[in-house]
């Protein structure tokens, strides 16, 4: 029996080497993330509490809010849940893009296993998970194996092409939380790309070591990569990169 995979942090890009226009978009997204926290904190609220409000008892593994959050114009989706006891987090957000929002040229990877993947108009791709601490502030980003979210599996390059399409542009269940999660995917965009490329490398390497096993359904391969984060530090790093970029 194989041992569970222990996720590591991906190799991250040098922010100073990114185009200035992208750095500016990331910086603006960082300001949006902080502003969403500010307006919630003024009312004694937080990002996570907004999706749990009115949902009754908080149960492990259940999706919050009930029925998930979905934007039928962008076909973006997310939910919050908890099941990683001892990880130091309260829970995490899973973010997705459904078929209607995907670029027309993407297609799932070839698969000859026995599991049924969502297909056609039901296809969906997991983008990233955002780990949250008990006070309701992000502490990490991670990518997962297919079975974790029951998604349709697309190559990392195709999922990266989907990232800019993610947006929750309505006020249910919370305007600040929806704006916050949309901005988070911009603020950390280059790092999400690194997590996704790492995901594919880990899956390919796992398959080589475990021939004959359906790698996408192997419960010993759950989280393919994890990155600890600090929003404030990320914004400071972007500002430093902008300064270096302008020199």
C-alpha positions in Angstrom: 0.0 0.0 0.0 1.4 3.4 -1.0 1.9 6.2 1.6 -0.2 9.3 1.3 1.5 12.1 -0.6 2.8 15.0 1.5 2.2 18.3 -0.5 4.9 20.8 -1.0 5.0 24.4 -2.1 5.5 25.0 -5.8 8.3 26.9 -7.4 7.1 30.5 -7.6 7.8 33.0 -10.3 9.8 36.2 -9.7 7.2 38.9 -9.5 9.7 41.5 -10.8 9.8 39.7 -14.1 6.0 40.0 -14.7 4.7 42.6 -17.0 4.0 45.9 -15.2 0.4 45.8 -16.4 -0.2 42.5 -14.6 1.5 43.7 -11.5 -0.8 46.7 -11.5 -3.9 44.5 -11.8 -2.6 42.3 -9.0 -2.0 45.3 -6.8 -5.5 46.7 -7.4 -6.9 43.2 -6.6 -4.9 43.3 -3.3 -6.5 46.7 -2.4 -9.9 45.2 -3.1 -9.2 42.2 -0.9 -8.2 44.5 2.0 -11.2 46.8 1.4 -13.6 43.8 1.6 -12.1 42.9 4.9 -12.3 46.5 6.1 -16.0 47.0 5.4 -16.9 43.6 7.0 -14.7 44.3 10.1 -16.4 47.6 10.7 -19.6 45.7 11.2 -18.0 42.9 13.3 -18.2 40.5 10.4 -15.7 38.4 8.4 -15.4 36.7 5.0 -16.3 33.2 6.2 -19.1 34.3 8.5 -20.9 35.8 5.5 -21.3 32.4 3.8 -22.3 30.7 7.1 -24.9 33.2 8.1 -28.4 31.7 8.4 -27.1 28.3 7.5 -27.8 26.6 10.8 -25.3 24.2 12.5 -21.9 24.0 10.8 -21.3 20.4 9.8 -18.0 19.0 8.5 -18.0 18.3 4.8 -21.3 20.1 4.1 -21.2 22.9 1.5 -21.9 26.5 2.5 -24.0 28.2 1.6 -26.4 25.4 0.7 -26.5 24.9 -3.0 -23.1 26.7 -3.5 -22.6 30.2 -4.9 -23.0 30.4 -8.7 -22.9 33.2 -11.2 -25.0 32.2 -14.2 -23.4 34.9 -16.4 -19.8 34.0 -15.8 -20.5 30.3 -14.9 -18.2 30.7 -11.9 -18.9 28.8 -8.7 -17.6 28.4 -5.2 -18.4 26.8 -1.8 -16.9 26.7 1.6 -16.5 23.6 3.8 -14.3 22.0 6.5 -12.8 18.6 6.9 -9.1 19.0 7.6 -8.9 18.7 11.3 -5.5 19.4 12.7 -4.4 21.4 9.7 -4.6 24.8 11.5 -7.4 26.0 9.3 -11.1 26.6 10.0 -12.1 25.5 6.5 -11.5 26.4 2.9 -13.2 27.7 -0.3 -13.2 25.6 -3.4 -13.5 27.6 -6.7 -14.7 26.3 -10.0 -15.5 27.3 -13.6 -18.3 25.5 -15.3 -18.6 24.5 -19.0 -20.4 27.7 -20.1 -17.6 29.9 -19.0 -14.7 27.9 -20.4 -12.8 28.9 -23.5 -14.1 27.0 -26.6 -10.8 25.3 -27.4 -10.4 23.4 -24.2 -11.2 19.7 -23.7 -10.7 17.2 -20.8 -7.7 15.0 -20.7 -8.0 11.5 -22.1 -9.4 9.1 -19.5 -10.1 5.3 -19.6 -10.9 4.7 -16.0 -14.2 3.6 -14.5 -15.3 6.8 -12.8 -17.9 8.9 -14.5 -16.7 12.5 -15.0 -19.1 15.4 -15.5 -19.3 16.1 -19.2 -21.0 18.3 -21.8 -22.8 21.2 -20.2 -22.2 19.7 -16.7 -18.4 19.8 -17.0 -16.6 21.8 -14.4 -13.0 22.6 -13.5 -11.6 23.2 -10.1 -9.4 26.3 -10.1 -7.9 26.5 -6.5 -8.8 26.1 -2.9 -8.3 28.9 -0.4 -7.5 27.9 3.2 -9.0 30.1 5.9 -8.0 30.6 9.6 -10.5 30.7 12.5 -10.8 34.5 12.3 -11.8 34.3 8.7 -8.6 35.4 6.8 -6.7 33.4 4.2 -3.6 31.5 5.2 -3.0 29.2 2.2 -3.7 28.1 -1.4 -3.8 24.5 -2.6 -4.5 22.3 -5.6 -6.2 18.9 -5.4 -6.5 15.6 -7.2 -9.7 15.0 -9.2 -11.6 12.8 -6.8 -11.5 15.6 -4.1 -14.0 17.8 -6.0 -15.5 15.3 -8.5 -14.5 17.7 -11.3 -13.8 17.2 -15.0 -10.0 17.0 -15.3 -8.3 19.5 -17.7 -4.6 20.0 -18.2 -3.0 22.8 -16.2 -2.5 25.0 -19.2 -6.3 24.8 -20.0 -7.2 25.6 -16.4 -4.8 28.5 -16.4 -6.6 29.8 -19.5 -9.9 29.7 -17.4 -8.6 31.6 -14.4 -9.3 35.2 -15.8 -13.0 34.2 -16.4 -13.7 33.6 -12.7 -15.9 36.3 -11.3 -18.9 36.3 -8.9 -20.7 39.4 -9.9 -23.7 39.5 -7.6 -24.5 40.0 -4.0 -25.7 36.6 -2.8 -24.8 35.5 -0.2 -22.5 38.5 0.4 -21.3 41.3 -1.9 -18.0 41.8 0.0 -17.2 38.0 0.1 -18.0 37.6 -3.6 -15.8 40.6 -4.5 -13.1 39.2 -2.2 -12.9 35.8 -3.6 -12.9 37.2 -7.2 -10.0 39.5 -6.3 -8.0 36.7 -4.6 -7.7 34.8 -7.8 -6.2 37.9 -9.5 -3.9 38.8 -6.6 -2.4 35.4 -6.6 -2.8 34.6 -10.3 0.9 33.7 -11.1 1.0 31.5 -8.0 -2.1 29.7 -8.9 -0.5 29.0 -12.3 2.5 27.5 -10.4 0.2 25.3 -8.3 -1.6 24.0 -11.3 1.6 23.1 -13.2 2.9 21.4 -10.1 -0.4 19.5 -9.8 0.1 18.0 -13.2 3.7 17.1 -12.5 2.7 15.4 -9.2 -0.1 13.5 -10.8 2.2 12.3 -13.7 4.9 11.3 -11.3 2.4 9.4 -9.0 1.1 7.5 -12.0 4.6 6.4 -12.9 5.3 5.1 -9.4 1.8 3.4 -9.2 1.1 1.8 -12.5 -2.3 0.1 -12.9 -3.9 2.5 -10.4 -6.4 5.1 -11.5 -4.3 8.1 -10.4 -7.3 10.5 -10.4 -9.1 8.4 -7.9 -6.3 7.4 -5.6 -7.2 8.5 -2.1 -3.5 8.6 -1.2 -3.1 11.5 -3.5 -5.3 14.3 -2.3 -3.6 17.7 -2.1 -1.0 18.1 -4.8 0.6 21.3 -3.6 0.1 23.8 -0.8 1.3 27.4 -0.5 1.2 29.4 2.8 0.2 33.0 2.1 -0.1 36.4 3.7 -2.2 39.0 1.8 -0.2 41.9 3.3 3.1 40.3 2.4 1.9 39.6 -1.1 0.9 43.3 -1.6 4.3 44.4 -0.2 6.1 42.1 -2.7 4.0 43.4 -5.6 4.9 47.0 -4.6 8.6 46.0 -4.4 8.3 44.4 -7.9 6.6 47.5 -9.3 9.5 49.6 -8.0 12.0 47.3 -9.5 10.1 47.1 -12.7 10.1 50.9 -13.0 13.8 51.2 -12.4 
